[in-house]
Amino acid sequence: GQWRGRKLTFTPAEGLRPTPDRVRETLFNWLAPAIHGAHCLDLFAGSGALGLEALSRGAASCDFVDTSAAALRQIEHHLALLGPGVPARCQSAPALGFLQAGAGIYDIVFIDPPFGKHLVDPVCTQLDAAGTLATGGMAYVETAVRDPAPNVPARWRLHREKVAGEVCYRLFVRAG
């Protein structure tokens, strides 16, 4: 993307699992036709790598949501380094609380929660119930290989799926 070559640094924290470079590269190849001009939501933002990559590749905006003040400070620091006017907001909130409060409508949502917390299914349900994921929108879901496949809303269709090491990642499209 436009910020290619910039390395993100982040302070290690318990539960922080940045999406590996090779997984990110595959994901953004999948998203290439849809990313330009998309409004994105990075739930469980952690390092912010997914949302920052989306912005770098032409997304119109990205909202970063996380409960860690330290993680959000680092994301804000990275956004500041990229220059003024980067179309992004950082929100300190639990993912479900953010969605229940009326988050808006997004074209692409990144869902990469801490493993073992059983957050994927309720977040996907809330995204659909609130209309937060636009019709035709895409939801990226990252889980541990050992976890069962996510129970997503009936109108979500599996578009792509891949395994890399201990991570299973999927891209769903919300049908009308």
C-alpha positions as CSV (number, residue, x, y, z in Angstrom):
1,G,0.0,0.0,0.0
2,Q,1.0,3.7,0.1
3,W,2.9,3.2,3.4
4,R,4.8,0.1,2.2
5,G,8.0,-0.5,4.0
6,R,7.0,1.2,7.3
7,K,7.5,-1.2,10.1
8,L,5.0,-1.1,13.0
9,T,6.5,-1.4,16.4
10,F,4.4,-2.3,19.4
11,T,4.9,-3.1,23.0
12,P,4.2,-6.8,23.7
13,A,1.1,-7.3,25.9
14,E,-0.7,-10.3,27.2
15,G,-3.1,-11.7,24.6
16,L,-1.7,-9.5,21.8
17,R,-1.2,-11.6,18.7
18,P,-0.5,-9.5,15.7
19,T,-1.7,-11.1,12.5
20,P,1.4,-12.6,10.8
21,D,2.7,-10.8,7.6
22,R,1.9,-13.8,5.3
23,V,-1.6,-14.0,6.6
24,R,-2.1,-10.3,6.2
25,E,-0.7,-10.4,2.6
26,T,-3.2,-13.2,1.7
27,L,-6.1,-11.4,3.3
28,F,-5.4,-8.2,1.5
29,N,-5.1,-10.1,-1.8
30,W,-8.6,-11.4,-1.1
31,L,-9.8,-7.9,-0.3
32,A,-8.1,-6.2,-3.2
33,P,-11.3,-5.7,-5.3
34,A,-13.2,-4.3,-2.3
35,I,-10.7,-2.3,-0.3
36,H,-10.5,1.0,-2.2
37,G,-13.0,3.4,-0.7
38,A,-14.3,0.9,1.9
39,H,-15.3,2.0,5.4
40,C,-13.5,-0.4,7.8
41,L,-13.9,-1.5,11.4
42,D,-11.0,-3.1,13.2
43,L,-12.5,-4.8,16.3
44,F,-10.1,-6.1,18.9
45,A,-7.6,-3.9,17.1
46,G,-4.6,-4.8,19.2
47,S,-1.6,-3.6,17.2
48,G,-3.9,-2.0,14.6
49,A,-2.0,-3.8,11.8
50,L,-5.2,-4.8,9.9
51,G,-6.8,-1.4,9.9
52,L,-3.6,0.4,9.2
53,E,-3.0,-1.9,6.2
54,A,-6.5,-1.3,5.0
55,L,-5.9,2.5,5.1
56,S,-2.6,2.1,3.3
57,R,-4.4,0.2,0.5
58,G,-7.0,2.8,-0.1
59,A,-9.8,2.3,2.5
60,A,-11.8,5.5,2.9
61,S,-11.8,5.2,6.7
62,C,-11.1,2.8,9.6
63,D,-12.4,2.8,13.2
64,F,-10.1,0.9,15.7
65,V,-11.8,-0.6,18.7
66,D,-10.0,-2.1,21.7
67,T,-10.3,-2.2,25.5
68,S,-6.5,-1.7,25.9
69,A,-5.6,2.0,26.4
70,A,-2.0,1.1,25.7
71,A,-2.9,-0.5,22.4
72,L,-5.0,2.4,21.3
73,R,-2.2,4.9,22.3
74,Q,0.2,2.9,20.0
75,I,-2.3,2.9,17.1
76,E,-2.8,6.7,17.6
77,H,1.0,7.1,17.5
78,H,1.2,5.1,14.3
79,L,-1.6,7.2,12.8
80,A,0.2,10.4,13.7
81,L,3.4,9.2,12.1
82,L,1.5,8.7,8.8
83,G,0.6,12.3,8.7
84,P,-2.4,14.6,9.3
85,G,-5.8,13.8,8.0
86,V,-5.6,10.0,8.2
87,P,-9.4,9.1,8.2
88,A,-9.4,7.0,11.4
89,R,-10.8,7.0,14.9
90,C,-9.8,5.0,18.0
91,Q,-12.5,3.9,20.4
92,S,-11.9,2.5,23.8
93,A,-14.7,0.0,24.3
94,P,-15.4,-3.7,24.4
95,A,-16.4,-4.9,20.9
96,L,-19.9,-6.0,21.9
97,G,-20.6,-2.7,23.7
98,F,-19.3,-0.7,20.7
99,L,-21.6,-2.6,18.4
100,Q,-24.6,-2.4,20.7
101,A,-24.2,1.4,21.0
102,G,-24.9,1.8,17.3
103,A,-21.5,1.6,15.6
104,G,-22.6,2.7,12.1
105,I,-22.3,0.7,8.8
106,Y,-19.0,-0.7,7.5
107,D,-18.0,-2.4,4.3
108,I,-15.2,-4.5,5.9
109,V,-15.0,-5.6,9.5
110,F,-11.9,-7.3,10.9
111,I,-12.7,-9.7,13.8
112,D,-9.6,-11.1,15.5
113,P,-10.3,-11.5,19.2
114,P,-8.1,-13.1,21.8
115,F,-8.2,-16.8,21.4
116,G,-10.2,-18.9,23.9
117,K,-12.6,-16.1,24.9
118,H,-15.6,-17.3,22.8
119,L,-16.2,-13.8,21.4
120,V,-16.5,-14.6,17.7
121,D,-20.1,-15.9,17.6
122,P,-21.7,-13.2,19.7
123,V,-19.8,-10.4,17.8
124,C,-20.9,-11.9,14.4
125,T,-24.5,-12.1,15.6
126,Q,-24.5,-8.5,16.9
127,L,-22.9,-7.2,13.7
128,D,-25.7,-8.8,11.7
129,A,-28.5,-7.9,14.1
130,A,-27.5,-4.2,14.2
131,G,-26.9,-4.0,10.4
132,T,-23.3,-2.9,11.1
133,L,-21.9,-5.0,8.3
134,A,-23.3,-3.6,5.0
135,T,-25.1,-5.8,2.5
136,G,-22.3,-7.1,0.3
137,G,-19.8,-6.3,3.1
138,M,-17.0,-8.6,4.2
139,A,-16.1,-9.9,7.6
140,Y,-12.7,-11.3,8.2
141,V,-12.6,-13.8,11.1
142,E,-9.5,-15.2,12.7
143,T,-9.6,-18.1,15.1
144,A,-7.3,-20.8,16.5
145,V,-7.2,-23.9,14.4
146,R,-8.3,-25.9,17.4
147,D,-11.5,-23.9,17.8
148,P,-14.7,-24.9,16.0
149,A,-15.8,-23.0,12.9
150,P,-17.6,-19.8,13.9
151,N,-21.4,-19.9,14.0
152,V,-22.1,-17.0,11.7
153,P,-25.5,-15.5,10.7
154,A,-27.4,-17.4,8.0
155,R,-27.0,-14.7,5.3
156,W,-23.2,-14.7,5.6
157,R,-21.5,-16.8,2.9
158,L,-18.0,-18.2,3.3
159,H,-15.9,-16.6,0.5
160,R,-12.4,-17.8,1.4
161,E,-10.7,-19.9,4.1
162,K,-7.1,-20.8,4.9
163,V,-5.0,-22.2,7.7
164,A,-1.5,-20.9,8.6
165,G,0.2,-22.6,11.6
166,E,-2.2,-22.3,14.5
167,V,-4.5,-19.8,12.9
168,C,-7.6,-20.4,10.7
169,Y,-8.7,-17.3,8.9
170,R,-11.9,-16.9,6.9
171,L,-13.5,-14.2,4.8
172,F,-17.3,-14.0,4.8
173,V,-19.6,-11.9,2.6
174,R,-23.0,-10.7,3.9
175,A,-25.7,-11.5,1.3
176,G,-28.8,-9.3,0.9
